[in-house]
Amino acid sequence: MLKLYGHPFSSYTWKALIALYANGTAFEFRPLGGVDAADDAFVAAASPQGKFPLLVDGDAVVFEATSIIEHLHLHHPGPAPLLPADPAEAARVRMIDRVFDNYVMGIMQESVAEAIRLGALSTETRADVEARLDRSYRWIEGWLEHYPVSGTATLVECAAAPSLFYADWVHPIPDHCPRLKAWRKHLLALPPVARCVDDARPYRAFFPLGAPDRD
Ligand SMILES: N[C@@H](CCC(=O)N[C@@H](CS)C(=O)NCC(=O)O)C(=O)O
């Protein structure tokens, strides 16, 4: 039985969970954060910075959400292909995965990290994060013009849904990005994503910047 270690409110844990749920893959969820000290210690030592999610599949210990999805695609394929069969198309999907991790999730997390570290977000950091998210939003808005909105979850949707969910809390997608606004709504309605959103509701009070009363 696969084991996924993570936390229900963790954006990167969602990324792996969406892939598992989309394919109906059987797994055991091991929640971190004080439920089982041995699990916390195991994850802390398993990767360079002890981050989660972490997947254990027999002898294989896989960290990095993207790598977990690659592992599932190779070893536990299901009805919803996580990557295209064509290598050139798959390379483009991997590039877009990097866009959401590096230029949406990563920027969003900077503001969360500062709020945790200092207890609040400085005016300078807020302005900087908002400007960079705006720039990413505008680029994604253009990219969406040619991206087919689909009802399945590939690596793109696995990466996009959690990053856009939380980035929009930090800096709402502006009205001049209507495709992106509509796509976020569509992503949150996908059953594997909606399940993550619902399972995380009890933890919203812990969002360091304050969770908005929506979604
Ligand atoms: N690059 C990693 C990032 C994972 C990550 O940042 N995980 C966060 C939770 S969303 C975490 O482990 N936070 C706890 C920590 O940094 O100690 C991935 O793609 O899986």
The ligand as a Gaussian input file, in Angstrom:
#p B3LYP/6-31G(d) Opt

LIG

0 1
 N        9.577000      21.740000      -3.499000
 C        8.746000      21.016000      -2.546000
 C        8.092000      22.021000      -1.624000
 C        7.332000      21.362000      -0.521000
 C        6.921000      22.336000       0.565000
 O        7.272000      23.522000       0.550000
 N        6.192000      21.800000       1.524000
 C        5.787000      22.571000       2.663000
 C        4.304000      22.344000       2.946000
 S        3.290000      22.992000       1.641000
 C        6.551000      22.106000       3.880000
 O        7.117000      21.026000       3.858000
 N        6.587000      22.920000       4.927000
 C        7.227000      22.549000       6.156000
 C        8.678000      22.898000       6.190000
 O        9.151000      23.648000       5.330000
 O        9.337000      22.470000       7.138000
 C        7.731000      20.142000      -3.295000
 O        7.466000      20.414000      -4.482000
 O        7.215000      19.157000      -2.747000

